[in-house]
Amino acid sequence: MRFPCAPSLAARDAYMKAQTGNLTTDVNGVAKPTRGEYAGEAAKEFLTILEAVAVAVPVPGFGIVVKLALNIIKACEESHATLERAQELKDRTKVLVLTLVDKLKGKTEGEIGAQMVRDIGTLQIAFHIIEAQLSEIAAQRQWRLILFKSLNEDKVRRCVAKLNTSLESFELARNIEHTTMFTKLEQQIATFYAHQQQNTQTLNEVHAWQQQNTRTLNDMQLSIVDVRAMLAQGSPAHSTSSQMRALIPANTHIFHGRDTLVAELVGVLIGSSRRHICLLGPGGMGKTSTSQAVMNHPDVEAHFAEHLRVWVPCVKAPSTALLIDTLCTSLGISTKSGNPLSDILSVLRTSPPIVLVLDNFETPWSAAEGQSEVEQVVRDINQIPHVTLFVTIRSSSPPCEDLPWHCVDLPAVDATAARDIYISWYPKGNEGPGLPGLLELIGNMPLAVMLMAKFAALTGLSAEDVAEKYKALGTVVMGQGLDAKTSMDICIGLSVNSPRMAAHPEAFELLCAIAMLPAGTSYEILFKWWARDLIGGLGVLKDTSLVAQNGSTIFVLPVIQRYILHDSRFSKQVGMSMIESACRFLEAHASDINDELYKSHSAAVSAEEGNLEAVLLTTPDSRAIQDSSLLHIIRDGFLLLARHQRNHSARVNIIERALHLVRHIDDNILQGDLLFSYGESLNRADRNNGRKQLEAALGHFSSASDRVRAAKCRLNLVYAMAGLADETLERCQEIIMDAQADCEATGDEGLAARCLVSLGILHFMLRKYPTALDLLTQAEPVLARVKDWEYHAECSRVSSWVHYYMGQYDLAYACAASALEEYDRIGDAQGCAGMHNDIGDIFSARGDFEGSLRSHLRSLEIRKSLRLPPLPGALRGMGLAWAKLGKVEDARQAFEELLQRFARPDAPAPSPVDQSGIVCTQLFLRRLEDLTLKPTQEEYDALRVWYSDNHIEEILTPAP
C-alpha cells in the first residue's frame, strides 16, 4: 500500500496497546463472527447472490453497506445467547438490506434519486457505528458480558433505534412479518439474479472461447525481461512498439534530381562503419524530402525495421526541455527515473540498431537559451554505438563538429531536375524560351522553383515576366549578389505579395496565424478556434503553396514560417489575437475533473497542446498589455494549460513563464493562483519546492482575505508537508483545522468534507483506524451530494487502505474497486494506476499471487502510457508475486531494478516512505537465498509501513 508519508509506529503501538480484549486475528478489534445460520449450503449460496447483486448497484458505497449489514447480522447471531435484543437487531438489519437490494437491483444511475443516494450514505455511517458497538461487546470476556449485560442491552437498543430511523428514511414499515418478508425478498432477488445470469450466458461462452484462444498468465510466462521491454519501449508486454513510435512520413510526390545522393546516403546507413548523417544548407533545398526518400528506400527498410526508423520533428522543440519531450514522444517511451533524458538513453542502449531522424534541428540548436544543453543531448546519444543520427539543419556546419559525421552541404538540383519540378507544378510553364533563365536566376532551389511555378500558374505570367518581377523585388531587397537565403526570401515574398494574395488581405493574416502553430492543425480546429474570421484565405494560401497539408493537418513549412514570423513582417495584432484564441480554447475545454466531459475535453487539449504552449509562450510582458480584462483572460489560459500539464505530464515551463510575465503586478489573487498551480505541479516530483510555492500562495490568499482559496491551498499544503517528515504531522493537523475554520466561515460544505478526508488520512497515518474510518464515512455522503467525485474517489481509496491495515481484505477490495471505477469515470489515469497497485497488494495479502502480478503489471502499463515512472510498490509487488510463484530469478531482478532506480546519481533523495521501501526490498532480496531469514526490528518496522500485519505474516511464510 502507499502512504502520503511514513506513519508513526510509536503512535500506532501506543494506540494498539490500549485496545485490549479484541477478537482473534483482527488487528483492530473488529469482530470476525462465524457464519451462523449462513453455515448451510443454501444460505451461503444466497449470501453470494446477495453480494453479487449489490455490487452491480450504481450507488457509491452501496456494496460496502451490504457487507457491513451482513457483518452485523453475523455478529448478532453470535451474541443472541447473551443479548435478548440481538435477534431484533438482526431481523431489522436483514429486512432493511434485503429490501434495499430488491428495490435497487437492475437500476441505472439515472433511475436512482439523489435522496436515495444521500440516505444510503447516512446508512453507511449508521452501520459503521453499529458494527463498532457490536465489536466492542464481542471483545468483552465472558464475565464482563454477564456483569455489563444491561449496559450492553442498552447499546443494542440504541442500535435498533438507529435502524428504526433508517427504516423510516427509506419509508419501510417496522412492524412486518419477518419470515414472510424474508422469504419473498429472497425469492425476488434470487429470481433476478438467475435471469441476469441467463442473459449473460452468451457473453460467458464468448469469454470462455476467448480464454481458450488466449494465453493465460502462466502460458505467457511473464518475466522481468517482458516487463523491462514494456517499460523501455512504451508498449504492452509481448507487443511491438512500432505503433507507438513516430514513423517516417511518406515521400513527397514531386521529387527530382536527388537519386545519386539518395543512393550515397543509403550506402552510409547500411554500411559496416557507423557514421551519422548531416544534411546542411539553407531552407528550401529539400533536406527534409531527401531524408524521407533515404529512410523510405527499400534497402534501408530491409536493414532497419519500421519501428527502428524514428522521425523526430524538431520544429516543435524550441528548447532543450521540449527537444527531450519530443524525443520521448517520437520514441514512444515511458519515463522511469523522473529524468526523461536518462530514460531516452536507457531505451536506446537496449534497442537494436536504430536511426533517429532529427528534422529541422536548427530549431533547438539555434534557440536563445541552452545550446550547450542541446549539445550534451547529442553527445550522450553519440556514446551509444548502435544509434545513428540523421540530422537536417539550416546551417553551414553540423552540431558537435567533432562527431563522426557524413556531411552533405545540399546543393541546388541541376537544371534538368529544376525544369522537371517546374513543369510538374505548372505543365504550361514549358511554353516560351524564358524558363531556363528564370530557374538559373532563382538558383534551381526546389522550394523556390515550386513557388515560382505556382506564382506563374496563378498570375498567368510567362517565365520571362516572372523573372522580371523577381529581379525588381531583389533590387529592392538586396541589390546585387543575392545569397541562397535571400533568394528564397524573394521567392516567398513574391508569393506573399502576389495579386491573388493582395485581393484577399485576410490570407496574409491567416498565414501569420498558421505560422504560429508549429504542430500544424486541422481545418476544423483552425476554423472554429484559431482563425474563424480569416478562413476564407485558406484557398489562396493553398493555391500559392504558402501552406501545405499532410492528411488532415494544415501547416507552414519551416522556411516559410521563419520568413513570416520575422519581426519586420509579422502582424502583432494577429499575435495577440492568437494568444486570446488559445485562452478561449482552453476556457471552453476547462471541465473540472468531476465533470462528465472531462475526458473528451482533456483529449482535445492534449491534441492541440503543442500549439497552445507555443502560442502562449509568445505572450509579451504584462506591462505591454494595457487591457486588464485581457490580462486576466491570459492568466486563466496559463492556469488552465498548467493544470492540464500537471495532470498529464511533468512540465512546468508554462506556469513558470506565467509567473515571470506577471512578476510586476501587485494582485494577490493573480499571484496566489499562479503560485498555487505551480505548487500543485511541483508536489508530484519535488514536494519541498512545492511546499514553498504553496506557502507563498497562502500568504497572497490570506492578504486578499479569500478564505475559499486559502482553504484549498491549506489542504494541498498538507499533502506536500505530509511527504516530508514524521514531525510535520502535528503541524498538518493544525493546518487542516485552519482550513476547517475557513470552511465554517464560508459555509462551503464540499470543502468541509475535503477537510474530513484530510483528517481521515492523518488519523490513518497515526494508525487510528476507527477514527479515520469515522471521518471518511462522514465525508463520503457529503462529497456525493456536492458531486465532488475527485475527492469521493480519494475517500474510497483511503477507506480501502484503512480496511487493508485492519485485515478486512474483502472490504478493502470493495473500497478499492469502487475507487478504481470512480477514477476511471473522471478520467484520472494516475488514480487508476495507484488503485491497481493497491489491489495488487490486497490480492497478495489474500494469497492470490497471479492476481497480484496482473494488477501490478496493469499499474505499470498505465503509468507507462502517461510517461511516468512506475510506482515503487508495483515493482516490489511483482517481485513478491514472482517469489511466491517460484520464479526466483525474475523476483531478484525486479527487486534489483527497484534498488537501482533509487541508486541512480540523478535520482532524488528518497523520502521516509521510500527509505522504508528500500529496507523492505533489501530484506526480500536476502530472503530469496534464505527463506528462514527473520527480519530485524528495523526491517520489521519498515514492513509495517508498507504492509498490514496479516500480510507481513503471509509474506514471511515460505511458499509451499
C-alpha angles and dihedrals in degrees: 000000000000133000133198084226140351109291120233107256091189091055090048094050092049090051094046092049089063092054101086129166096028122157124268116287102355106111097209104040099265110147121248101202126190123256093261112178088359089068090093117092095239092050092048090050091053090048088058091048092049093052093045092053092045094052090058093057107107097225118113110249096006093120089054091050090056093047091050091049091053090049089052092049091051092046090052090052090056092046101044092094092062101026119060096199096047091095091053091050091048093049094048092048091048096049091046096052094041091050093048094049090047092048096048102035114124095004124134124231091257092055094057114082125232091242091057090052091051092047091051089051090053090047090054090058091048092051092049090053093046092048090051091051092050091045089054091051092045090052092061118102119243097263091050090051089057096040095048098034094123092050091049091048088053090053090051090047090056089049090053089050090053090052092047088056090050091049089054091048089055091043093242123149116244097204103067136138097257099196093052092043094047093050093047095047094045090052092049093049093044091049091049091049092049091050090048091050091050091053091052095046093096091050090050090052090051090048090050090051090050090050090052090052098040125072115247122228091267092046090053090052090213109206140175088263089061092047092049090049091049092050094044100045097037094234133106118274114278095020132099123252097224095103091050095053131078105256127209111274119243119269119270111259094231110053122146139163102024104090095110093047092047090053090049093052093045088056091051093052097049096035124113096250119067116236131160118232124227122185108200132187145089123304117281098037093109101254094147095046091047092052090050092051091051095047093046093048112123093237092054091045089053091050100043123037116233095261090049092062103072126186116214111187100205092182084086092057115074092159140039092254092053091045090056090045091051091049090052091050094046092047091045091223136156121234112232108170101042086250106097095192090055089052093048089054091045091053093047092048092057094042127099114246106311139181122218114198107205100194120194090006090171088082096072094024094057097039116133092244136036108022089143089054092050089049090054091053090054092047093048091053091046089060089069104083099205096052116093121196120212106191129186113192139165095235143098094236135037124250112265094013094201093067120101097270130170096207126195119186093209110230127204116272119263123266094264093052091045090053091048091052092049094049092045089059096037113022092186091055092090091073114105132021099268101083098088090051093050093048091049090048094055092043098246090274107164098226092044090050091052093048093049092047090053090045091053092046092052096044099036089229122150121242089257092054092047088052091053092052090048091052092048094052091042091056091052093049106040114347112223130348102046118190124217095264093051091044089055090048090054091053091049089046092053089053093046092049097040119132090252091056092044090055089055108042091175088067093072092049089050089050089053090050095050091045088062091060107079094182094048120227143230125267090246094055092040092053097040101041119006107040113000095153093046102046092105088074094061094089090053092051092050092048090052092043090234087130127037133203129215110185105312094338118103115199146155119244111248095245091054090042090056091051095048097045093053110123092239093059109025118101109238088197090059089048094057091042090054091049090052090046090053090053092047090051091051092046091052091051096042099117115161115244087251092058119101089227093057095099096050093042092048091051090051092052091047091053091054098031098111092054094043091052094046092051096046092049088062090063110127124231113291090246088067092057110081098176107086093195090054089049090057091047089053091046090054091047092054090047093050094049090044090052091050092050090047089057097041110027143014098247121122100171093107095055092042089053091049092052090051092050095052098037091113096051118101098212117127095197093048094048093041094051092051094046090047091053090046091051092048090052094047093048090077095059110011112028094174092059090039089056091053093052093047092049089052090048091050089054091055093047091048091050089051091047090232101151096177092057090041092054093050090047092050092053091051089046089056090054091052094046095045091064095054110062144338095246091064093070094088090049089048090057091051091052092050089051089053089050090051089053089053090051093050090051092051099036092230104155093182092059089044089056090050088055089054090053090051091050089048090055090048093052089045089056088051088051091242091139103170091050091047091050092048091053092047094048089051091052098045102073092043092052089049091049094052090040094237092156094167093063091034088061089047089051091054090046095053090044087058089053091051094050090046093055090045088057092246096131097167091056090042090055093046091053093044092050089049091050091048091053091048094048090049091049093053093042098245101150094176089055090051091051090051092050093050087054092050092047088052089058091048091051089049091051089053092050096251098131097165089053089048091052092050093049094049090047090053089052090053092048094052093046089048092053087055091048089241127136117260117263109260090232091058096059091042091047091052090049091052091048093050090048091053091047091053096251093129098165093052089048091051093051092047091054092045091049090055093048091048089053091061094040096058113117091233095048116111119248109277118254120233089265091049090049091054088049090053090053090050092049093050089051092050090051092054092046090058085070096039119022091186091063111123121211120250118237090263090051092046090051089051091050090053090056091060106026141042118248093253091047091051088054089051092048094050094047109096114242113254 
